[in-house]
């Protein structure tokens, strides 16, 4: 596969994802009221090509949950699974969200920049904290809510002012579901 051009940080709004949850399981962050999902959480840090396509399921070391054990608390809080495991389109397997959707699908393709599994997840967490969308929106007067409606233009403008780029938004009905920010491979 050819070398990717940039990274896309994909953030998800749990309120939009969770309102369509019909099945609870131990891995579904939507089902844990003590979880307190009150801001955008990480969906992924994805290597992308300039044309909008992306590499996936690259060759590499298989996922080992022990490699990220010291990051587990942060991952549970800031990068929760919002579903009950699905099958992977990589290597035909099933597993936890971080294994099949994150590491095997995207992380293996980012390893030329981020390195091993641990450093991939650590890099994603660091980029997430550096780009705190929830705080940026709060400072602009947009407090996360499942009932309050805000003008989309205002949300985009707040993010443009903070990061000097236009975010890519995905909506479900009239609600923001995902927000994507792009970064050069040096994360600037």
HELIX and SHEET records of a PDB file:
HELIX    1   1 UNK A   14  UNK A   18  1                                   5    
HELIX    2   2 UNK A   29  UNK A   31  5                                   3    
HELIX    3   3 UNK A   33  UNK A   35  5                                   3    
HELIX    4   4 UNK A   65  UNK A   71  5                                   7    
HELIX    5   5 UNK A   72  UNK A   78  1                                   7    
HELIX    6   6 UNK A   97  UNK A   97  1                                   1    
HELIX    7   7 UNK A   98  UNK A  107  3                                  10    
HELIX    8   8 UNK A  108  UNK A  114  1                                   7    
HELIX    9   9 UNK A  117  UNK A  130  1                                  14    
HELIX   10  10 UNK A  133  UNK A  139  1                                   7    
HELIX   11  11 UNK A  152  UNK A  163  1                                  12    
SHEET    1   A 4 UNK A  40  UNK A  48  0                                        
SHEET    2   A 4 UNK A   6  UNK A  13 -1                                        
SHEET    3   A 4 UNK A 175  UNK A 183 -1                                        
SHEET    4   A 4 UNK A 168  UNK A 172 -1                                        
END                                                                             
